[in-house]
Structures are given as C-alpha cells and as structure tokens.
C-alpha cells in the first residue's frame, strides 16, 4: 500500500482482512503505517535493527511503543535546508 493513494490503500487492507477472516488464515504483513495496523490488524510486532521491540495485541500498542520503535522524540524537528 506504500505507493497507492489513501482510498485504494484502505480498499486493499479491507480486502486482505476479508480474505484472512473468510479463509481463517493468518496474514503477515509489513507496514510502516501505524493507522492501518491499528485499524486492520489483531496483533502487532515491532522490530528495530533486527531486534524484537514488542509483540502485543493491537489494542495494547500505545503511542509510546510506536514512538520508541521509530525513535521519535514526540516533537517534530526542524531540518536546515541548504
């Protein structure tokens, strides 16, 4: 869904979720879109530099877990343009 417009991304995620539920199959996907993970997944696994950072139900995946995973300070940083 990385190179698809937001509406098509939702459609694709909805389809994948439907196929997973209908066929009673586990689907493993790699996402960097936290909102899609929260809205379409039952469980999330956070990996950073090849190490497991967390593995939990999506309902337990707090904003702080994702901030830590992506090493975000919580405030946007200015970038000097040259």
Secondary structure, DSSP 8 states (H G I E B T S, - for coil): -TTS-HHHHHHHHHHHHHHHHHHT---------HHHHHHH-SEEEEEETTEEEEEEEGGG--HHHHHHHTT--SS-------
